[in-house]
Amino acid sequence: MKKIFTAVLLAAAALTAFGCGEGAAEGEGGEKTIPFRRVTGDEAQAMMKKETGYLIVDVRTPQEYAEGHIPHAVNIPLDTVGTTPPSELPDKRQMIFVYCRSGARSMQAADKLARMGYTNIVEMGGIQDWHGEVVR
């Protein structure tokens, strides 16, 4: 009985020390890090002028997307982003810019994509901060 108690105690201590769920990784100073880059709309626009072969993902609803979106953006609503990689995003190494209306949903989508193994995600906040062209 004592061995079982000791084993359970050690397992509980290990879970407490190392955690049992997925979350943000810790940086060198103990601060939480995010597995994707965060930039402003202006920074994203500058990056898009320099880069090639990237995708732009709008995670708003189809109705919001229809009201206006960044040119060439693909609409993948946040509620459709789960644990299976979206068919629209076959290359997990491709640069993917993610945005929504204000930045809240794009943060969630970027986190979900990172957990699926995407390695080049750029979370650019919301379209309300975008100063470039908008398709209506």
Summary of the structure (lengths in Angstrom):
residues: 136
radius of gyration: 19.1
end to end distance: 69.7
largest distance: 69.7
contacts: 357
relative contact order: 0.20
helix: 38%
strand: 18%
